[in-house]
Amino acid sequence: MAIDYSQLIPNNVDLSSDRRLQRALENWQPRFLDWWKDMGPDGTQAYEVYLRTAISTDSNGWANFGFVRMPEYRWGIFLADRDPERQIAYGDNKGKPVWQDVPGELRSTLRRLIVTQGDTEPASVEQQRLLGKTAPSLYDLRNLFQINVEEGRHLWAMVYLLHAYFGRDGREEAEEMLVRHSGDPDKPRILGAFNEATPDWLSFFMFTYFTDRDGKYQLASLAESGFDPLARSCRFMLTEEAHHMFVGETGITRILQRTCELMKEHKTDDVRSLGVIDLATMQKYLNFHFSVSLDLFGQEASTNAANYYTMGVKGRFLETRIDDDHLLTNATYEIDTAEDGRIVKKTVPALQALNERLRQDYIEDCAKGVLRWNKAIERAGFNFEMKLPHRAFNRRIGAFAGMRISPDGRVLSAADWAAHEGKWLPTDEDRAYVTSLMGPAVTEPGKFAHWIAPPARGINNQPGDFEYVRFN
């Protein structure tokens, strides 16, 4: 479906046919731009950045590349093509046509889901707003900005739904998403992971690998929604999200590659004196970001998740590919939970375990990238294995919240936890060291910071010395 760029707000939803909605969104647009200038990438208003811009929601040839000043980026409203034959695939409404409007009894539930998803989009931009000042290359700076503008467009996707389908309540919620800010003690973002600091590029790459991957699974579940405009919005958002996770995975791979190069050259694993990030510290950052991202899936056993599924508002990952009755009335699922200070396995109704099933899908996906990281270490000739910690490690939400559990899943005493915490999670010293590597941004085309290797290929097959960002 082609996107109309002739309008003030680019879209493929025939926005001009609804003048009231169009005016409301055109009134919100200046507030969004003010937010971008105040809370988006700092000091970058005049930069010309080599960005991709969506021109279609077709999976083939859906984007063009070109130089754009970010405040002039054409943020808009893009939904995947509508399937007139689409039916709800699960729950009590299975087999019925999907909804083009919000059912009255689901209004509050759908609004809450849309607001929660929408709130994450500007939050990550705020978390990353200072990273450009320490970019390890123009390639990385461009990737950061690409992610930022697309998170901004994902906010537009959710704001459109709020304005179009939820009346005054929706308009007020859209305003609030520009009032809350990441880490603000008075008006924080809704989800904890989006109030964490992202002060360095190791954190950024871990965030885009682990936390953006949570976004993939949440969006994929909402893409199964019986509320068709939400499903279509999320399906196109998933097209853009893939690049974000690519940036995270390849960024970590490049740091590992550089570290292993110097380990081999100097025949030592004590590489801090050589100005790169040691493997043990990378494991600590992995432990932190993975555990924080696991919390985003919520409680292990959840009546809310069961209700969302039964009502048809949020499905499972790749729902239509699962071979069962898509009702789950009599099905069960085994989860890990806590009882009397122990980790135990418990069989619960499958409807209540939907959060945990989605978390398991996520863990298995995360493990694939970690396997590729380990292969890179092995190819370099080193016997070091990056590992995902146990799902109960360092949890703040769910059955394991507040428990002291080791990365290999052992319940610990307070003394044992205190004795080992610094071996498993980044210490102040670790963070200070990583921060010390984040020197002034590397702005010469084709040059890279000492602690990271160049990428295997350029964006859109550009040469290694391509000038991805022009500083004006």
Sequence and secondary structure as in RCSB ss.txt:
>XXXX:A:sequence
MAIDYSQLIPNNVDLSSDRRLQRALENWQPRFLDWWKDMGPDGTQAYEVYLRTAISTDSNGWANFGFVRMPEYRW
GIFLADRDPERQIAYGDNKGKPVWQDVPGELRSTLRRLIVTQGDTEPASVEQQRLLGKTAPSLYDLRNLFQINVE
EGRHLWAMVYLLHAYFGRDGREEAEEMLVRHSGDPDKPRILGAFNEATPDWLSFFMFTYFTDRDGKYQLASLAES
GFDPLARSCRFMLTEEAHHMFVGETGITRILQRTCELMKEHKTDDVRSLGVIDLATMQKYLNFHFSVSLDLFGQE
ASTNAANYYTMGVKGRFLETRIDDDHLLTNATYEIDTAEDGRIVKKTVPALQALNERLRQDYIEDCAKGVLRWNK
AIERAGFNFEMKLPHRAFNRRIGAFAGMRISPDGRVLSAADWAAHEGKWLPTDEDRAYVTSLMGPAVTEPGKFAH
WIAPPARGINNQPGDFEYVRFN
>XXXX:A:secstr
 B B SSSS BSS GGG HHHHHHHHHHHHHHHHHHHHHSSTT TT EEEEEEE BSSSSS EEEEEEEGGG   
 B      TT B  SSTTTTSB BSS  GGGHHHHHHHHHHHHHHHHHHHHHTTTGGGG S HHHHHHHHHHHHH
HHHHHHHHHHHHHHHSHHHHHHHHHHTTT  TT SSS  SSGGGGS   SHHHHHHIIIIIHHHHHHHHHHHTT 
SBHHHHHHHHHHHHHHHHHHHHHHHHHHHHHHHHHHHHHHHT S  GGGTS  HHHHHHHHHHHHHHHHHTT  S
S HHHHHHHHHTSS  TTGGGS S S  SS EEEEEEEETTEEEEEEEETTTTHHHHHHHHHHHHHHHHHHHHHH
HHHHTT         TTTT SSSTTTT  B TTS B  HHHHHHHHHHHS  HHHHHHHHHH  S   STT   T
TS   SS GGG  TT   EE  
